[in-house]
């Protein structure tokens, strides 16, 4: 079960982030309204016992101040034994801020680069405020789409000399293809392209965790376009602190999921009725059941999918057939009934245009006479009188039979006609 987070802010190295400063008012309000317990470290990191009472330490961009060897040793042990650190730097890294954070980060296999990251295409008002969208899925980036890195330095993961299963380093945010930086090369500040430059690092170090950002401005209240409230900056910060202050028990890892709203309400009801610990118990039970019955469950899922697919195919075929028949009838209704004279006029016009001679291959009079002799037309096993088809043609100027089928208009007309005949017969009686 997650305990209430306790966070200590470093006040012993001329740190830039302090809760009393109105420049960070939004972030401070967030800490209090989120229920975090806050503390201050004012005498330095001289005691491991003193640090162990906190879930997380925020070490924010020391200015003109350096960590002692003893402090670095204590902080490393604190993380190794299960403590967590949010480490912040700012533009220029250690070089500009005249500090030595990288002597500590060396244990965690990364370092802050002495540079300032900019972007020539995707930025907010100024190029030194890059808009970052190249974000890797992770617990701390859950639902984070866009963040702003203003006046920030980059980070760099070290290459391991040998594999170490107790240390995992992951870059979870990078610059875009048009990022560049002003970087200190040991003598001068030079400009160079730096596409996809690393900006945010997460380290799992033995029993503890470290998150590092070279972007102190993200916590600021001074600029709504780049600070705490800009884009998803506040969501990222909230995710980071939750990640660093949550217990990760041996039974599993902390993950973030989107739960269907109906399932969410049902789960809450189960928790109340059964007095379970939390939602994790329900989800773990459900996943375990799925695992134990995987083969049968997959077969049932496939069967349901196949049934749905078969129904969909049948529906699409039926829909297509109806649309074809309807389209045919619509076209038929637009075609007027042609008399012999009309067809002769059309043939004459064609002969004038093409210069060729055409002959009528069907004797319409002969067709009509033959139909009159037979008196009935049989279509689909149903007989229609010639008189009825002729009467329909006279009244509507439309064909009664088309492509061997009675038209929709003819059937409706015929039904209406027979209703009238029945009514007339009743009146006579």
C-alpha positions in Angstrom: 0.0 0.0 0.0 1.4 3.4 -0.9 2.3 5.6 2.1 2.0 9.4 2.2 5.0 10.9 0.5 7.6 12.8 2.5 9.9 15.2 0.5 12.9 17.1 1.7 14.2 20.1 -0.3 17.9 21.0 -0.1 18.5 24.5 1.5 22.2 24.0 2.2 23.8 24.7 -1.2 22.4 28.1 -2.2 19.7 26.2 -4.1 17.4 28.0 -6.5 14.2 26.1 -5.7 12.8 27.1 -2.3 9.2 27.0 -1.4 9.1 30.5 0.1 10.0 32.1 -3.2 7.0 33.4 -5.0 8.7 32.4 -8.3 7.7 28.8 -7.5 4.3 29.5 -6.0 2.3 27.1 -8.3 4.7 24.2 -7.6 4.6 24.9 -3.8 0.7 25.0 -3.9 0.8 21.7 -5.8 3.0 20.1 -3.1 0.7 21.1 -0.3 -2.7 20.3 -2.0 -1.3 16.9 -3.0 -0.8 15.9 0.6 3.0 15.7 0.5 4.8 16.2 3.8 7.7 18.6 3.3 11.0 19.1 5.1 14.1 21.2 4.7 17.7 20.1 4.8 19.7 23.1 6.0 22.8 21.6 7.5 24.0 19.6 4.5 23.9 15.8 3.8 26.1 14.8 6.6 24.0 12.0 8.1 22.4 9.0 6.4 20.1 8.5 9.3 18.7 12.0 8.8 18.0 11.3 5.1 16.3 8.0 5.7 13.2 9.7 7.1 12.4 11.0 3.6 11.0 9.2 0.6 12.5 11.7 -1.8 15.1 14.5 -1.8 14.9 17.4 -4.2 18.4 18.6 -5.0 17.9 21.7 -7.1 20.6 23.5 -9.1 23.2 24.5 -6.4 24.6 27.9 -7.2 28.2 28.8 -6.4 28.2 25.9 -4.0 29.6 22.4 -4.1 28.9 19.1 -2.5 31.6 17.7 -0.2 33.0 14.2 -0.6 31.2 13.2 2.5 27.9 14.5 1.2 28.3 12.6 -2.1 29.1 9.4 -0.2 26.0 9.8 2.0 23.7 10.6 -0.9 24.9 7.6 -2.9 24.3 5.3 0.1 20.9 6.8 0.6 19.8 5.9 -3.0 21.5 2.5 -2.9 19.5 1.5 0.2 16.2 2.7 -1.3 16.1 6.4 -1.2 15.1 8.6 -4.1 16.4 11.8 -5.6 15.0 14.4 -8.0 18.0 16.2 -9.3 17.7 19.5 -11.1 20.2 21.6 -13.0 19.8 24.6 -15.4 21.4 26.2 -18.5 25.2 25.8 -18.6 25.2 22.8 -16.2 28.0 22.6 -13.6 30.2 25.0 -15.6 27.8 28.0 -15.5 26.4 27.3 -12.0 29.8 26.7 -10.5 28.9 23.4 -8.8 29.8 19.7 -8.9 26.6 17.8 -9.3 28.3 15.5 -11.8 30.6 14.1 -9.1 27.4 12.6 -7.6 25.7 11.7 -10.9 28.8 9.8 -11.9 27.7 7.0 -9.5 24.3 6.9 -11.3 26.0 6.6 -14.8 24.9 9.9 -16.3 26.0 13.6 -16.1 24.6 17.1 -16.8 26.1 18.6 -20.0 27.5 22.1 -19.7 25.3 23.5 -22.5 22.1 25.4 -23.3 19.6 23.5 -25.5 17.7 25.4 -28.3 15.5 24.5 -31.2 15.3 26.4 -34.6 11.8 25.1 -35.5 9.8 23.9 -32.5 9.9 26.4 -29.7 7.7 28.7 -27.6 8.4 32.4 -28.3 12.2 31.9 -28.0 14.5 29.2 -29.4 15.9 28.6 -26.0 12.4 27.3 -25.0 12.2 24.1 -27.1 8.8 22.4 -27.3 9.5 18.7 -26.7 7.3 15.9 -28.1 9.9 13.1 -28.5 8.8 11.3 -25.3 9.4 7.7 -24.4 6.6 5.7 -22.7 7.3 5.4 -19.0 5.5 5.7 -15.7 6.7 9.4 -15.4 5.6 10.3 -18.9 2.1 8.7 -18.7 -0.3 10.9 -20.7 2.5 13.5 -21.2 2.4 14.7 -24.8 4.2 18.1 -24.8 6.6 19.8 -22.4 8.7 22.9 -22.6 12.4 23.0 -21.7 13.3 26.6 -21.1 16.9 27.7 -20.4 17.8 24.1 -19.9 20.9 21.9 -20.2 20.9 18.4 -21.6 21.9 15.1 -19.9 24.2 12.4 -21.1 24.0 8.7 -20.2 27.4 7.0 -19.8 28.3 3.8 -21.5 28.9 1.0 -19.0 32.3 -0.6 -18.9 30.5 -3.8 -17.8 26.9 -4.8 -17.4 25.4 -4.2 -13.9 21.9 -5.6 -13.3 21.5 -3.3 -10.3 21.7 -0.1 -12.4 19.3 0.7 -15.2 19.6 4.1 -17.0 16.8 5.2 -19.3 16.4 8.4 -21.4 12.7 9.2 -21.6 12.7 12.6 -23.4 14.7 13.9 -26.3 14.9 17.0 -28.4 13.6 17.1 -31.9 15.4 16.9 -35.2 16.1 20.7 -35.2 17.6 21.0 -31.7 21.0 22.6 -31.3 23.1 23.7 -28.3 25.7 26.1 -27.1 28.2 23.8 -25.4 31.3 24.4 -23.4 34.2 22.4 -24.9 36.6 23.0 -22.0 37.9 26.4 -23.4 35.1 28.1 -25.3 31.3 28.0 -25.9 30.6 26.7 -29.3 27.3 26.1 -31.3 26.6 22.7 -32.9 23.6 20.8 -34.1 22.3 18.2 -31.6 19.2 16.4 -33.0 17.4 14.1 -30.6 19.6 15.4 -27.7 18.8 13.6 -24.4 16.9 15.8 -21.9 15.4 13.6 -19.1 16.9 10.6 -17.5 15.5 8.0 -15.1 17.9 5.7 -13.1 17.0 2.7 -11.0 20.0 2.3 -8.8 20.1 -0.8 -6.6 17.0 -0.2 -4.2 16.5 3.5 -5.1 15.6 5.7 -8.0 16.9 9.0 -9.5 15.2 11.3 -11.9 17.3 14.1 -13.4 16.3 17.2 -15.5 18.4 20.1 -16.6 15.3 22.3 -16.5 14.7 24.3 -13.3 12.4 26.7 -15.3 9.8 23.9 -15.5 9.0 24.5 -11.8 8.6 28.3 -12.2 5.4 30.4 -11.9 6.9 33.3 -13.7 6.0 32.3 -17.3 2.8 30.5 -18.2 4.3 29.7 -21.6 7.2 27.7 -20.2 6.8 27.1 -16.5 4.8 24.8 -14.2 1.4 25.4 -16.0 2.8 25.2 -19.6 1.5 22.3 -21.7 2.0 19.0 -19.7 4.9 20.3 -17.5 2.8 20.0 -14.3 1.6 16.5 -15.3 5.2 15.4 -15.8 6.3 16.8 -12.4 3.3 15.1 -10.7 4.2 11.8 -12.3 7.9 12.1 -11.2 7.1 12.8 -7.6 4.5 10.0 -7.5 7.2 7.7 -9.0 9.8 8.8 -6.5 7.6 8.7 -3.4 5.7 5.5 -4.0 6.6 2.2 -2.5 7.6 -0.5 -5.0 6.8 -3.7 -3.2 8.5 -7.1 -4.0 5.2 -8.5 -5.5 5.4 -6.2 -8.5 6.2 -2.9 -10.2 4.3 0.3 -10.1 2.4 0.9 -13.4 -0.1 3.4 -14.7 -3.2 2.1 -16.5 -6.4 3.5 -18.1 -9.4 1.7 -16.6 -12.8 1.6 -18.3 -15.2 3.8 -16.3 -17.7 1.1 -15.8 -15.0 -1.3 -14.6 -13.7 1.4 -12.3 -17.0 1.9 -10.6 -17.5 -1.9 -10.4 -14.0 -2.3 -8.9 -14.7 0.3 -6.3 -17.9 -1.5 -5.3 -15.9 -4.8 -4.9 -13.3 -3.0 -2.7 -16.1 -1.7 -0.4 -18.1 -4.9 -0.3 -15.1 -7.3 0.2 -12.9 -4.9 2.2 -10.0 -5.4 -0.1 -6.8 -3.4 0.2 -6.8 -1.5 -3.1 -7.4 -1.7 -6.8 -4.1 -3.5 -7.3 -5.6 -6.6 -5.6 -8.5 -6.8 -8.0 -6.2 -6.3 -11.1 -3.7 -8.8 -9.9 -6.4 -11.4 -9.3 -7.9 -10.8 -12.7 -4.5 -11.1 -14.5 -3.7 -14.2 -12.5 -7.0 -15.8 -13.5 -6.3 -14.9 -17.2 -2.8 -16.4 -16.9 -4.1 -19.7 -15.4 -6.8 -20.0 -18.0 -4.9 -18.5 -20.9 -5.5 -21.2 -23.5 -9.3 -21.4 -22.9 -9.7 -17.7 -22.7 -7.8 -17.1 -26.0 -10.0 -19.8 -27.7 -13.1 -18.1 -26.5 -11.9 -14.6 -27.6 -11.1 -16.0 -31.1 -14.5 -17.7 -31.3 -16.3 -14.4 -30.4 -14.2 -12.5 -32.9 -14.9 -15.0 -35.7 -18.7 -14.8 -35.0 -18.5 -11.0 -35.1 -16.5 -11.1 -38.3 -19.0 -13.5 -39.9 -21.9 -11.3 -38.9 -20.1 -8.2 -40.2 -19.4 -9.8 -43.6 -23.0 -11.0 -44.0 -24.3 -7.6 -43.1 -21.9 -5.9 -45.6 -23.0 -8.3 -48.4 -26.7 -7.7 -47.6 -26.1 -3.9 -47.5 -24.3 -4.0 -50.8 -27.0 -6.0 -52.5 -29.7 -3.7 -51.3 -27.7 -0.6 -52.4 -27.2 -2.2 -55.9 -30.9 -2.9 -56.3 -31.9 0.5 -55.1 -29.4 2.2 -57.4 -30.8 0.2 -60.3 -34.3 1.2 -59.6 -33.3 4.9 -59.3 -31.6 4.8 -62.6 -34.6 3.0 -64.1 -36.9 5.7 -62.8 -34.8 8.4 -64.6 -35.2 6.7 -67.9 -38.3 7.8 -69.8 -40.3 5.3 -71.9 -39.4 5.8 -75.5 -41.8 5.4 -78.4 -40.7 4.1 -81.8 -40.7 7.6 -83.2 -38.3 8.7 -80.4 -35.8 5.9 -81.2 -36.0 6.7 -84.9 -35.1 10.4 -84.1 -32.2 9.3 -82.0 -30.8 7.0 -84.7 -31.2 9.7 -87.3 -29.2 12.2 -85.1 -26.5 9.6 -84.7 -26.3 9.0 -88.4 -25.8 12.8 -89.0 -23.0 13.0 -86.4 -21.1 9.8 -87.3 -21.9 9.6 -91.0 -22.8 6.0 -90.7 -26.0 4.1 -91.3 -27.8 2.4 -88.4 -30.8 0.0 -88.5 -33.2 -0.9 -85.8 -32.6 -4.5 -84.9 -35.7 -4.9 -82.7 -39.2 -4.6 -84.0 -41.0 -2.9 -81.0 -44.4 -3.3 -82.5 -43.8 -7.1 -82.9 -42.6 -7.3 -79.3 -45.7 -5.5 -78.0 -48.0 -7.6 -80.2 -46.5 -10.9 -78.9 -46.9 -9.7 -75.3 -50.6 -8.9 -76.0 -51.2 -12.4 -77.4 -49.7 -14.0 -74.2 -51.8 -11.7 -72.0 -49.5 -12.3 -69.0 -45.8 -11.7 -68.0 -44.4 -14.2 -65.5 -41.6 -12.8 -63.3 -40.1 -14.7 -60.4 -43.1 -17.1 -60.4 -45.6 -14.3 -60.2 -47.8 -13.4 -63.2 -48.6 -9.8 -64.1 -51.1 -8.9 -66.8 -49.9 -7.1 -69.9 -52.8 -4.7 -69.4 -51.5 -3.7 -65.9 -48.0 -3.1 -67.2 -49.3 -1.0 -70.1 -51.6 1.0 -67.7 -48.7 1.7 -65.4 -46.6 2.9 -68.3 -49.3 5.2 -69.5 -49.9 6.7 -66.1 -46.3 7.1 -65.0 -44.2 7.0 -68.2 -42.0 4.4 -66.5 -41.2 0.7 -67.2 -43.0 -1.9 -65.1 -40.4 -4.6 -65.7 -36.7 -4.1 -65.9 -34.0 -6.7 -66.3 -36.5 -9.5 -65.6 -37.7 -7.9 -62.3 -40.8 -5.8 -61.5 -39.7 -2.3 -60.5 -40.4 -0.9 -57.0 -42.6 1.8 -58.5 -44.7 -0.8 -60.4 -45.1 -3.0 -57.3 -46.3 0.0 -55.2 -48.6 1.1 -57.9 -50.0 -2.4 -58.3 -50.6 -2.7 -54.6 -52.4 0.6 -54.4 -54.5 -0.3 -57.5 -55.6 -3.6 -55.9 -56.6 -1.9 -52.7 -58.8 0.5 -54.6 -60.4 -2.5 -56.5 -61.2 -4.2 -53.2 -62.8 -1.1 -51.7 -64.8 -0.6 -54.9 -66.0 -4.3 -54.7 -67.2 -3.9 -51.1 -69.1 -0.7 -52.0 -70.9 -2.5 -54.8 -72.0 -5.3 -52.4 
